């Protein structure tokens, strides 16, 4: 696998797996704990796998857990999304900065998002199947959401003038200034 630190957050990683292609299709390991830990220098233990399907224009996020923060290894198995992380670590020099990257079935990239970041994505294709592994269990009582269009973050979502489709929870999300310590 080829691992590249993000331009802004060196601990957010873009992972390009070794893909074996032939006239039948392709094969690649989506996760191998030994290889992942050796290549990243991390000692990650995933406890939960999640799968969501969303349709074009759906925006999920920006989510985080105020307690039991989760590291996530994310990927798209069908379709394409604009995947965004926001640094919520108040002592970090990049606190409040964001970064977005396209994840798609075509580029087959994975993204490692350590705990301490809010996460969200916008579906850019007709639909998208989004899979992720988490380092801690989902805890509804600790889940928080930051407004996708918070002015202080100024995230450049590729909406092309169309309003995103949001859940009721994300429509009622808090502002970035209300972020709790992680």
HELIX and SHEET records of a PDB file:
HELIX    1   1 UNK A   33  UNK A   40  1                                   8    
HELIX    2   2 UNK A  140  UNK A  142  5                                   3    
HELIX    3   3 UNK A  168  UNK A  171  1                                   4    
HELIX    4   4 UNK A  176  UNK A  178  5                                   3    
SHEET    1   A 6 UNK A   2  UNK A   5  0                                        
SHEET    2   A 6 UNK A  13  UNK A  16 -1                                        
SHEET    3   A 6 UNK A 109  UNK A 113 -1                                        
SHEET    4   A 6 UNK A  72  UNK A  78 -1                                        
SHEET    5   A 6 UNK A 127  UNK A 134 -1                                        
SHEET    6   A 6 UNK A  48  UNK A  55 -1                                        
SHEET    1   B 2 UNK A  20  UNK A  22  0                                        
SHEET    2   B 2 UNK A  25  UNK A  27 -1                                        
SHEET    1   C 5 UNK A  98  UNK A 104  0                                        
SHEET    2   C 5 UNK A  80  UNK A  87 -1                                        
SHEET    3   C 5 UNK A 117  UNK A 123 -1                                        
SHEET    4   C 5 UNK A  59  UNK A  65 -1                                        
SHEET    5   C 5 UNK A 143  UNK A 145 -1                                        
END                                                                             
